[in-house]
Structures are given as structure tokens and as C-alpha cells.
Amino acid sequence: VQLQASGGGLVQPGGSLRLSCAASGSFYRMGWYRQAPGKLREMVATVTSGGTTNYADSDIEGRFTISRHNAKNTVDLQMDSLKPEDTAVYYCNARSRGGTMNYWGQGTQVTVSS
């Protein structure tokens, strides 16, 4: 199984970025996690094959939008109104319904700085 992520980069505060991830198979749940320097990896947003979304908190939900295309096995994360504290390596994740299969992409750097 391969997860290919793309779309990271450097953006100014208040700007937008879109992350994309393509999986080599179909999975029940796909999503994005992030890990900032010195911190644990945390969930940002996930979406099931049925379209049920889950966001880390209301702040993330108000600024980020997760979407997926089941036929293409892709998941995107549209990030708007970015803040410096969003700076992290973002990882794509895909897992089976029971979580017995759990895969990670290679990570893409997002830096929010003026």
C-alpha cells in the first residue's frame, strides 16, 4: 500500500494551502494528522467512505475542510486562514474499519510564517 501526499509549502498567516493524498487501495477511513517539532502527532481531520467527517476541534473545523473521492482513493485537506501554530509536518493516513490495517504517507511540510 502506498500513500502519496503533496501540496505542502510555505504560506503567510491568513493564507491557504491544499493538501492531497492518493492511496493505492480503498480504505474505510482516510485523514490527515500533523506533528509539530517537539510535539506528538495529532489528528487534524478524518473522513469515512460514507462521508462522515471528524475534526480535531471547532477551530480546525472552521478553517479546514476535508474531502475524499472514493472512486479515485484520494483525500484532500483544504486549509484556509492558516496560523503560525498550524506549522507542522502533515501526514496522510488510511485505515480499515477495524483499524487492523493502518498506513501512513511520507509527510509533507507546512510552514506558516511571514
PEPEQUI-V220789 format. One record per residue. SS is DSSP state (alpha for helix, beta for strand, coil for the rest). PSI is psi as a letter, one per 40 degrees, with the letter a starting at -180 (NA if undefined). Layout:
BEGIN
SS&PSI  SS&PSI
END
This chain:
BEGIN
coil&h  coil&h  beta&h  beta&h  beta&i  beta&i  coil&e  coil&i  beta&a  beta&h  beta&i  coil&i  coil&h  coil&e  coil&a  coil&i  beta&i  beta&h  beta&i  beta&i  beta&h  beta&h  beta&i  coil&e  coil&a  coil&i  coil&i  coil&d  beta&h  beta&i  beta&a  beta&h  beta&i  beta&i  beta&h  coil&i  coil&h  coil&e  coil&i  coil&i  coil&h  beta&i  beta&h  beta&d  beta&i  beta&i  beta&h  beta&i  coil&d  coil&e  coil&e  coil&h  beta&i  beta&h  beta&i  coil&d  coil&i  alpha&d  alpha&d  alpha&d  alpha&d  alpha&e  alpha&d  beta&i  beta&h  beta&i  beta&i  beta&i  beta&h  alpha&d  alpha&d  alpha&e  coil&f  beta&i  beta&h  beta&i  beta&h  beta&h  beta&h  coil&i  coil&f  coil&i  coil&i  alpha&d  alpha&e  alpha&e  coil&h  beta&i  beta&h  beta&h  beta&h  beta&i  beta&i  beta&h  beta&i  coil&i  coil&d  coil&e  coil&e  coil&d  coil&h  beta&h  beta&i  beta&i  coil&a  coil&e  coil&i  beta&h  beta&h  beta&h  beta&h  beta&h  coil&i  coil&NA
END
